Amino acid sequence: MAEIVRMPKLSDTMTEGVIAEWHKKVGDQVEEGELLAEIESDKATMEFESFQDGVLLYIGVEKGKAAPINSILAILGEKGENIQPLLDAEAAAPKKAEKEEAKKEVVEAKPAPVAEKPKPVVAETPRPIVPAPTPLNGRVKASPLAKKLASDKGIDISLVGGSGDGGRIIKRDVEAYQPGVGFSAASQVESFHEEEVSQMRKTIARRLGESKFSAPHFYLTMKIDMDAMIDARDSINSVSKMKISFNDLVVKACGVSLKEHPQVNAAWMGDKIRYNQHVHIGVAVAVPDGLLVPVVRFADTKRLSEISSEVKDFVLRANDKKLQPADWAGNTFTVSNLGMFGIDEFTAIINSPDSCIMAVGGIEETPVVKNGQIVPGNVMKVTLSCDHRVVDGASGAKFLKTFKKWMENPVLLLGSYSI
């Protein structure tokens, strides 16, 4: 008997999927567990295997097209089987739901206010560019500023085309004039191109909008003296096979700091606040379509080499769209680092359901005061974005103070933890 295969929900935030590739065509035999298609969710492209045997009788979504979850992806059944009743029933379902909703609205109907008749929208027609006019009685229509500018530049005003009222020459016409070319209309042409919004970008827009406009953000910025950490990292990388980045050190320092400050390792749950006893740190990774946040689990207990290895693997799989839902779920805190792009300081939007996200800037070589003397130093700025429903200013400040202690004293940070 023919069965409908529906668009699966591949992540908790997915609302629709795009078919990246079909591995079977109509009429092909499909076995249970066999690869049927590749589906692009909002975060990754994942292989979709068939859950039953049968012949592929119908494809509901063509390659490159999007469809909402639970819509018809395909139909499998016996060769030659009539699938029209299934399609008819599927098409009738929304209409039935609409009728029931309409009946409900009639029962609950209230007089609707009279809507104002919309005013007609009149599109403005761009002013045409008038070619350079033939002087009339030696006079050319031009603004005084345009005449002065032309005189200063040694330009014959009569050779300049005008884009003002009635072909009047104005300042921008003189600025755009090129000798021997006259007024170039092509240089004034507006152009653009549009691209379809990817599933990932739709989800980023929706989730960050929800976070920014529902969570009352406030920001705390602190400077970190990185001299000792730079020396420590150089020493580690001189003997370690796994090269450690400054971001790995930040993740580690955040992990041990969060254990001391459970108020920051928390989440707003509506009618309660969840204080997490485990530390799962999301690490923001930039990909061509947007941003993914895979999670380093139990970051406070992991060695630096383990953190480094995991993050490197996340970056590779994120760019190949091979991350799985388990890779980006369960974060209790997030780190976003733009220092490698030359950014000194920035603020980040909280990654729900976390109550905080740390924005990490680059290390800047700058004069600092030590022991009453101005000496060369290396400073890194970090900014903690906090959800004020969960974290107060003092709680966030205490967390940053602890983080600063670990970062400025790498011997303490690494002394109790193996590399």
Buried (B, 14 or more C-beta within 10 A) or exposed (E): EBBBBBBBBBBEBBBBBBBBEBBBEEEEEBEEEEBBBBBBBBBBBBEBEBEEEBBBBBBBBEEEEBBEBEBBBBBBBEEEBEBEEBBEEBEEEEEEEEEEEEEEEEEEEEEEEEEEEEEEEEEEEEEEBBEBBEEEEEEBBBBEEBBEBBEEEEBEBBBBBBBBEEBBBBBEBBEBBEEEEEBEBEEEEEEEEEEEEBBBBBBBEEBBEEBEEEBEBBEBBBBBBBBBBBEBBEEBEEEBEBEBBBBBBBBBBBBBBBBBBBBBBBBBEEEEBEBBEBBBBBBBBBBEBBBBBBBBBEBBEBBBBBBBBBBBBBBEBBBEBBBBBEBBBEBBBBBBBBBEEEBBBBBBBBBBBBBBBBBBBBBBEEEBEEEEEEEEBBBBBBBBBBBBEBBEEEBBBBBBEBBBBBBBBBEEBBEEBEE
